[in-house]
Amino acid sequence: MATARAPALAARAPSEREHRTLLEGCGLLDRSERGKLALTGAGAVEFLNGQVTNELLTLAPGEGRYAAFLTPKGKMLGDLRVLALGAEGAAPPGEAAPPGSGSEPAVRELLLDTERTALQALFDMIRRYKIGYEAQLHKRTLERGLLSLIGPQAASVAGAHTLADAEHANAGVAIDGIAALAVRTDIGIDLICDAADTHALGETLRARGAEAVSEVAAECLRVERGRPRYGIDLDDTVIPQEAGLNERAVSFTKGCYVGQETVARLFYKGKPNRHLRGLRSGEPLATGQQMLLGERAVGRVGSAAVSPTLGPIALALVRREAEPGSVLAVQDSGASAEVLELPFAAG
């Protein structure tokens, strides 16, 4: 049974000030509700590497990977960010790092960050299949806060100038005495802290120049950048390649993992029936609306936004015959939308 998609919700527009803050300054958004787990133990990396789509065996402390976990038929049960924490420089918030034991510090914890809608499936998968591995599973959702700094000034506000530029790079920081894990994102810096410190950390970041922004503003920027979100654009009917995730989330040189056969066969020998595309319309679109090419249904609207610079836009998984440049009708609304390549170009 497919994961329930979000109900049809008409897109809202962020304020121009919020949008400008995210593009030119530093916005602050509390995302502590995201699902968070941790894996520890000598077998943690080996175990998880056999369950997810990306290569983890080469992870060093302070690095991270984006990955998906799949059904045996290659359909997505969820996606996640895997952060490798080590003995030096990446201690969990509020915990002292043990002294290093060698020139090559080992990964001592994998911190897993996922959409809340995928958390239970991730928890169940780990609990079910880790038998026989030296790996311990820990719940972190309620124990850890997560504050996102979004915009070109994020590293400056976080005091994370020395953090590696690679997405998912992470390191322990202290911000006015508050311990946190700084994580590089595609649009800024995430700060993971003890839940009890979340409010104080947020106040400190605002004092440093971060401006609180709404979820609407952050989602608008995500749509503009063409990044799909599990539970809205992605569900358990989607193969990673359909959503354009191969480059970010899939290794084709690693060992076996659940769902690998389907993913590899599609990559080497097939063509996906659907592609993640952008939609641009003259009026706001709503998540869940069905799109038609002629009389044929070719997909549904996923994440929708009203961009201050681009107008009404959306992401959608559409059948391959709905090529860029096609004009699709929005069923039962009289509206239409042009199909575009992603990411959206500024207009």
C-alpha positions in Angstrom: 0.0 0.0 0.0 1.4 3.4 -1.0 2.3 5.9 1.7 -0.6 8.4 2.1 0.2 11.6 0.3 -0.3 15.0 1.8 -3.9 16.4 1.3 -4.5 19.0 -1.5 -3.3 22.3 -0.1 -3.2 25.5 -2.1 0.2 27.0 -2.2 0.9 30.1 -0.1 3.3 32.9 -0.8 6.1 33.9 1.7 6.6 37.6 2.3 9.2 39.3 0.1 11.2 40.1 3.2 11.4 36.4 4.3 12.4 35.4 0.7 15.1 38.0 0.5 16.4 37.0 3.9 16.9 33.4 2.7 18.6 34.5 -0.5 20.8 37.3 1.0 21.0 36.9 4.7 20.3 34.2 7.3 16.9 32.8 8.2 16.2 30.7 11.2 13.7 27.8 11.3 13.1 25.3 14.1 12.9 21.8 12.6 13.2 19.8 15.8 10.2 17.7 14.8 12.3 15.8 12.3 12.9 12.1 13.1 16.3 11.4 14.7 17.9 8.1 15.5 21.5 7.0 16.4 23.4 3.8 15.8 26.4 2.9 17.8 28.6 -0.2 18.0 31.4 -1.7 16.0 29.0 -3.2 13.4 26.9 -0.1 13.0 28.4 1.2 9.7 28.6 -2.3 8.1 25.0 -3.0 9.0 23.5 0.2 7.7 25.6 0.0 4.6 23.7 -3.1 3.7 20.4 -1.4 4.1 20.7 2.0 2.3 21.5 3.1 -1.2 24.6 5.1 -0.7 28.2 4.1 0.3 28.9 4.3 4.0 32.0 2.2 4.5 34.2 5.1 3.3 32.7 7.6 5.8 35.1 9.3 8.1 34.2 11.2 11.2 32.9 14.6 10.3 31.4 13.4 7.0 27.9 12.5 6.0 25.8 10.9 3.2 22.3 11.3 1.8 20.7 8.0 1.1 17.4 6.2 0.7 16.1 2.9 2.1 14.0 0.7 -0.1 11.6 -2.2 -0.4 13.0 -5.3 -2.0 11.5 -4.1 -5.3 13.4 -0.8 -5.1 10.7 1.5 -4.0 11.4 4.2 -1.4 10.4 3.7 2.2 12.1 6.9 3.1 15.2 9.0 2.8 17.7 10.0 5.4 20.9 12.0 6.2 23.6 9.8 7.8 26.1 11.8 9.8 29.3 10.1 11.0 30.5 11.2 14.4 33.9 10.4 15.8 36.0 10.8 18.8 37.3 14.2 17.8 35.4 17.3 16.6 32.0 15.7 16.3 30.9 14.7 19.7 27.1 14.5 20.2 25.7 17.7 21.8 26.2 17.8 25.6 28.6 14.8 25.6 32.4 14.8 26.1 34.3 13.1 23.3 36.6 10.2 24.4 40.3 10.6 23.7 41.5 9.5 20.3 43.2 6.1 20.1 45.0 6.4 16.8 45.8 8.6 13.8 42.7 7.4 11.9 39.7 8.2 14.3 36.9 5.7 13.9 33.3 6.4 13.5 31.7 5.9 16.9 28.2 6.9 16.1 25.9 7.3 13.1 23.3 10.0 13.6 20.3 9.5 11.3 18.0 12.4 10.4 14.8 11.7 8.4 11.4 13.1 7.7 9.0 12.4 10.6 6.7 10.5 8.2 9.5 8.0 7.5 10.8 7.6 11.1 8.7 4.6 12.0 9.7 2.7 8.8 13.4 3.5 9.5 13.1 2.4 13.1 11.3 -0.8 12.2 13.9 -1.7 9.4 16.8 -1.2 11.7 15.3 -3.1 14.6 14.3 -6.0 12.4 17.5 -6.5 10.5 20.3 -5.6 12.9 20.2 -9.0 14.6 23.6 -10.5 14.4 25.4 -7.2 14.2 27.1 -5.3 17.0 24.9 -2.3 16.6 22.7 -0.5 19.1 19.8 1.7 18.2 18.9 4.8 20.1 16.0 7.2 19.9 17.0 10.8 19.5 13.9 12.6 18.2 12.8 14.1 21.5 16.3 14.3 22.9 17.7 16.5 20.2 16.6 19.9 18.8 17.4 20.9 15.3 17.6 24.5 14.1 18.2 25.3 10.5 20.1 28.4 9.4 19.3 29.2 5.8 21.1 31.6 3.6 24.6 32.8 2.6 25.3 34.3 6.1 24.5 31.0 7.9 28.1 29.9 8.5 28.9 33.3 9.9 26.0 33.4 12.3 26.8 29.8 13.5 30.5 30.5 13.8 31.2 27.6 11.5 33.7 29.2 9.1 36.1 26.2 9.2 33.4 23.6 8.5 34.2 21.7 5.3 32.2 22.9 2.2 30.9 19.4 1.4 27.2 18.9 2.1 26.6 16.9 5.3 30.1 17.8 6.7 29.7 18.1 10.5 31.6 19.3 13.5 31.0 20.1 17.1 30.7 23.8 17.9 30.0 25.9 21.0 27.8 29.0 20.4 28.1 31.3 23.4 28.7 28.2 25.6 25.9 26.1 24.0 27.1 22.8 22.5 25.8 21.8 19.1 26.7 19.8 16.1 27.0 22.0 13.0 26.0 20.3 9.8 26.6 21.7 6.3 23.4 21.7 4.1 22.9 22.8 0.5 21.4 26.1 1.7 23.1 26.8 5.0 23.9 25.2 8.4 21.8 22.9 10.6 22.5 23.0 14.3 21.6 19.9 16.4 21.6 20.4 20.1 20.2 19.0 23.3 16.4 19.5 23.3 16.7 21.5 26.5 19.0 24.0 24.8 16.9 24.6 21.7 15.2 27.8 22.9 18.3 29.3 24.3 20.3 28.5 21.1 17.5 30.1 19.0 17.7 33.3 21.1 21.5 33.4 20.7 21.3 32.9 16.9 18.7 35.7 16.6 21.0 38.0 18.7 23.7 37.2 16.2 21.6 38.3 13.3 19.5 35.4 12.2 15.9 36.3 11.4 13.0 33.9 12.1 11.3 32.7 8.9 8.2 30.6 8.3 8.0 27.0 7.0 6.2 28.5 4.0 9.3 30.6 3.1 11.7 27.6 3.6 9.5 25.3 1.5 9.3 27.9 -1.3 13.1 28.0 -1.5 13.2 24.2 -1.5 10.8 24.1 -4.5 12.8 26.7 -6.3 15.9 24.5 -5.9 14.1 21.5 -7.2 14.6 19.3 -4.1 11.8 16.7 -3.5 10.5 15.9 0.0 9.5 12.5 1.2 5.8 12.3 2.1 4.9 15.0 -0.4 6.8 14.4 -3.6 8.1 10.9 -2.8 6.5 7.8 -1.4 6.7 4.1 -1.6 5.7 4.0 -5.2 8.9 5.9 -6.3 12.2 4.5 -7.5 15.1 6.9 -6.7 16.0 7.4 -10.4 12.5 8.6 -11.2 13.0 11.5 -8.7 16.5 12.3 -10.0 18.2 11.1 -6.8 20.8 8.8 -8.3 23.6 11.3 -8.2 22.9 12.4 -4.6 21.7 9.2 -3.0 22.9 6.1 -4.9 26.2 4.3 -5.2 26.6 1.9 -8.1 30.0 0.6 -6.9 29.1 -0.5 -3.3 28.1 -3.9 -2.2 24.6 -5.3 -2.0 21.7 -3.5 -0.3 18.0 -4.0 -0.1 16.4 -3.1 -3.5 19.7 -2.9 -5.3 18.7 -5.2 -8.2 15.8 -3.0 -9.4 17.8 0.2 -9.0 20.8 -1.1 -10.9 18.7 -2.7 -13.7 16.8 0.6 -14.3 20.0 2.6 -14.3 21.9 0.3 -16.7 19.2 -1.1 -19.0 16.0 0.8 -18.6 14.3 4.2 -18.8 12.2 5.5 -15.9 8.5 5.9 -16.7 8.4 9.1 -14.7 10.6 12.1 -14.1 10.7 14.8 -11.4 9.9 18.0 -13.2 9.0 21.6 -12.4 5.7 23.1 -13.1 5.1 26.8 -13.6 1.6 28.2 -13.8 -0.3 31.4 -14.0 -2.2 30.7 -10.8 -1.4 28.9 -7.5 -1.3 25.1 -7.7 -2.3 22.7 -4.9 -0.6 19.6 -3.7 -2.5 16.5 -5.0 -4.0 18.1 -8.1 -4.0 15.8 -11.1 -2.2 16.9 -14.2 -3.4 16.0 -17.7 -1.6 15.9 -21.1 -4.5 16.0 -23.5 -7.0 13.6 -21.9 -4.4 11.4 -20.2 -3.5 11.8 -16.5 0.3 12.0 -16.3 1.0 12.9 -12.7 0.0 14.9 -9.6 1.3 18.1 -8.1 3.7 17.5 -5.3 5.2 20.4 -3.4 3.7 23.7 -4.5 4.7 27.3 -3.8 4.2 30.9 -4.8 7.6 32.3 -5.4 8.0 36.1 -5.1 10.3 36.0 -8.1 8.9 33.0 -10.2 5.2 33.1 -9.3 3.2 29.9 -8.9 5.5 26.9 -9.1 5.5 23.2 -8.1 7.3 19.9 -8.3 5.7 16.9 -9.8 6.5 13.3 -10.8 5.1 13.2 -14.4 5.2 10.5 -17.1 8.1 10.8 -19.5 5.8 11.8 -22.4 5.2 15.1 -20.5 8.5 16.5 -21.7 9.9 19.9 -20.7 8.0 22.5 -22.7 4.7 20.6 -22.6 1.7 22.4 -21.2 -0.4 20.3 -18.8 -4.0 21.0 -17.8 -4.9 21.0 -14.1 -7.9 18.7 -13.8 -11.2 20.3 -12.7 -9.7 23.8 -12.4 -9.3 25.3 -15.8 -5.7 26.2 -15.0 -2.6 25.0 -16.9 1.1 24.7 -16.2 4.3 24.4 -18.3 6.7 21.5 -17.6 10.2 22.7 -16.9 13.6 21.1 -16.1 14.9 21.5 -12.6 16.0 23.5 -10.8 13.9 26.5 -11.7 15.8 29.4 -13.4 15.3 32.8 -11.8 12.7 34.7 -13.8 
